[in-house]
Amino acid sequence: MASRKALQQLFLSKSAGIPRCATGQAVQHYSSAACLRTIAEHRPPRRIVSRCRSQTPLRWHSDAASASRSKVYEFEKIKSLASAPSPDHILIDVREPSEYEAGFIPTAVNIPISSQPDALFLSPEDFEDRFGFQKPTPEKELVFYCKAGVRSSAAAQLAQQQGYEKVAEYRGSWLDWQKKGGS
């Protein structure tokens, strides 16, 4: 049986600690036990070799792969929601409080997704204690926006995980709102 140091030298890149398959290419997914057996037996298992980066990797968070169930709203729809608020829609700014205070879309409430990712998973009482307003009910449509659309997409997915079915995103977000002269 090879020593631990010998195993590390065989399978790990010294510079980045990246696991390597028998061909020397980086492995995206591997099992430590399988790697140890491979080194001990001096032959790579097929499943490790077949997952080398020489194959086309999948992007798990892209428009095609994520297939989000949320609606996508454009500037005009958001402008109409801001100018004529509806009790059925809640516009949610998921930026941090300092970003929100610098400017926000009228009628929006702030639920910072980066620092408070558990917000929609809180009980209604805990939510109100933390944010100072009532937790949105599942019958209402939640419309998320952030600065450029990344955090709003994450928030929409979290809302869907929590059971909200009416979820929408303003992917242009704050930058698009400012660029198009929203007030």
C-alpha positions as CSV (number, residue, x, y, z in Angstrom):
1,M,0.0,0.0,0.0
2,A,1.3,3.4,-0.9
3,S,2.0,6.1,1.7
4,R,-0.4,9.0,2.2
5,K,2.2,11.4,0.7
6,A,2.6,9.2,-2.3
7,L,-1.1,9.1,-2.8
8,Q,-1.4,12.9,-2.7
9,Q,1.5,13.3,-5.2
10,L,-0.1,10.9,-7.6
11,F,-3.7,12.3,-7.5
12,L,-3.4,15.9,-6.5
13,S,-2.1,19.0,-8.2
14,K,0.4,20.6,-5.8
15,S,-0.6,24.1,-6.8
16,A,-4.3,24.0,-6.5
17,G,-5.2,20.7,-4.9
18,I,-7.2,19.6,-7.9
19,P,-7.9,15.9,-8.2
20,R,-6.5,14.3,-11.3
21,C,-7.6,11.1,-13.2
22,A,-5.1,8.6,-14.6
23,T,-4.7,10.7,-17.8
24,G,-3.6,13.7,-15.7
25,Q,-6.7,15.7,-16.5
26,A,-8.7,17.4,-13.7
27,V,-11.6,15.3,-12.3
28,Q,-14.8,17.2,-11.6
29,H,-16.5,14.6,-9.4
30,Y,-14.8,11.7,-7.7
31,S,-15.0,9.4,-4.8
32,S,-12.1,9.4,-2.4
33,A,-12.5,5.7,-1.7
34,A,-12.5,5.0,-5.4
35,C,-9.3,7.1,-5.9
36,L,-7.5,5.3,-3.1
37,R,-8.5,1.9,-4.5
38,T,-7.4,3.0,-8.0
39,I,-4.0,4.0,-6.8
40,A,-3.6,0.8,-4.8
41,E,-4.6,-1.3,-7.8
42,H,-2.7,0.9,-10.3
43,R,-5.6,1.1,-12.7
44,P,-8.2,3.8,-13.0
45,P,-11.8,2.9,-12.7
46,R,-13.9,3.9,-15.8
47,R,-16.2,6.2,-14.1
48,I,-13.3,8.5,-12.9
49,V,-11.7,8.6,-16.3
50,S,-15.0,9.3,-18.0
51,R,-15.5,12.4,-15.9
52,C,-12.3,14.2,-16.9
53,R,-12.7,17.9,-18.0
54,S,-11.9,16.9,-21.5
55,Q,-15.7,16.3,-21.8
56,T,-18.0,19.2,-22.1
57,P,-19.0,20.4,-18.6
58,L,-22.6,21.2,-17.7
59,R,-23.4,24.6,-16.4
60,W,-25.9,24.1,-13.6
61,H,-27.0,27.8,-13.2
62,S,-27.7,29.0,-16.7
63,D,-30.9,30.0,-18.4
64,A,-31.2,26.7,-20.2
65,A,-30.3,24.5,-17.3
66,S,-32.2,26.1,-14.5
67,A,-35.6,26.3,-16.4
68,S,-37.0,28.6,-13.7
69,R,-40.7,28.5,-13.2
70,S,-40.8,32.2,-12.4
71,K,-42.3,34.9,-14.7
72,V,-40.0,37.5,-16.1
73,Y,-41.2,41.1,-16.0
74,E,-39.8,43.9,-18.1
75,F,-39.4,47.6,-17.2
76,E,-43.0,48.7,-18.3
77,K,-44.7,46.0,-16.1
78,I,-42.5,47.0,-13.1
79,K,-43.3,50.7,-13.8
80,S,-47.0,50.0,-13.7
81,L,-46.7,48.0,-10.5
82,A,-44.7,50.8,-8.9
83,S,-47.2,53.5,-10.0
84,A,-50.3,51.6,-9.2
85,P,-49.6,49.1,-6.3
86,S,-51.8,46.0,-6.2
87,P,-52.5,44.1,-3.0
88,D,-51.9,40.9,-5.0
89,H,-48.2,41.8,-5.9
90,I,-45.3,42.5,-3.6
91,L,-42.2,44.1,-5.1
92,I,-39.2,42.9,-3.2
93,D,-35.7,44.4,-3.4
94,V,-33.2,41.7,-2.4
95,R,-30.1,44.0,-2.2
96,E,-28.4,44.8,1.0
97,P,-29.9,47.6,3.2
98,S,-27.1,50.1,2.3
99,E,-27.9,49.5,-1.4
100,Y,-31.6,49.9,-0.8
101,E,-31.2,53.1,1.1
102,A,-29.2,54.6,-1.8
103,G,-32.3,54.2,-4.0
104,F,-35.1,51.7,-4.7
105,I,-38.2,51.2,-6.9
106,P,-41.2,52.8,-5.3
107,T,-43.4,50.5,-3.2
108,A,-40.6,47.9,-2.9
109,V,-39.8,46.3,0.5
110,N,-36.3,45.2,1.4
111,I,-35.4,41.5,2.1
112,P,-31.7,41.2,1.7
113,I,-31.0,37.7,0.2
114,S,-27.3,37.7,0.7
115,S,-27.3,38.4,4.5
116,Q,-30.7,36.9,5.2
117,P,-31.1,33.9,2.9
118,D,-33.5,32.2,5.4
119,A,-36.0,35.1,5.4
120,L,-38.8,33.3,3.5
121,F,-38.3,30.2,5.6
122,L,-39.0,32.0,8.9
123,S,-42.3,31.8,10.8
124,P,-44.5,34.8,10.2
125,E,-43.8,36.1,13.8
126,D,-40.0,35.8,13.4
127,F,-40.2,37.4,10.0
128,E,-42.1,40.4,11.3
129,D,-39.7,40.7,14.2
130,R,-36.7,40.7,11.9
131,F,-38.0,42.9,9.0
132,G,-40.7,45.0,10.6
133,F,-43.5,44.1,8.2
134,Q,-45.7,41.0,7.6
135,K,-44.3,38.0,5.8
136,P,-45.8,37.7,2.3
137,T,-48.5,35.1,2.1
138,P,-48.3,32.3,-0.5
139,E,-51.3,33.7,-2.4
140,K,-49.5,36.9,-3.3
141,E,-47.2,37.2,-6.3
142,L,-43.6,38.0,-5.2
143,V,-41.7,40.1,-7.7
144,F,-37.9,40.1,-7.0
145,Y,-35.3,42.5,-8.2
146,C,-31.7,43.3,-7.2
147,K,-28.9,45.3,-8.9
148,A,-28.4,43.3,-12.0
149,G,-30.6,40.2,-11.8
150,V,-28.4,37.5,-10.1
151,R,-29.6,37.8,-6.5
152,S,-33.2,38.2,-7.7
153,S,-33.0,34.9,-9.5
154,A,-31.6,33.2,-6.4
155,A,-34.4,34.7,-4.3
156,A,-37.0,33.5,-6.8
157,Q,-35.7,30.0,-6.5
158,L,-35.7,30.2,-2.7
159,A,-39.3,31.4,-2.7
160,Q,-40.3,28.5,-4.9
161,Q,-38.6,26.1,-2.6
162,Q,-40.6,27.6,0.3
163,G,-43.9,26.9,-1.6
164,Y,-44.6,30.2,-3.2
165,E,-46.1,29.5,-6.6
166,K,-46.6,33.1,-7.9
167,V,-43.0,34.2,-8.3
168,A,-41.6,36.7,-10.8
169,E,-38.3,38.4,-11.5
170,Y,-37.3,41.8,-12.9
171,R,-34.1,40.6,-14.4
172,G,-33.1,44.1,-15.6
173,S,-33.3,45.0,-11.9
174,W,-32.1,48.3,-10.5
175,L,-29.6,49.1,-13.2
176,D,-32.3,48.8,-15.9
177,W,-34.7,50.8,-13.8
178,Q,-32.2,53.7,-13.5
179,K,-31.1,53.5,-17.2
180,K,-34.7,53.7,-18.4
181,G,-35.5,56.6,-16.1
182,G,-37.8,54.9,-13.6
183,S,-39.0,57.2,-10.8
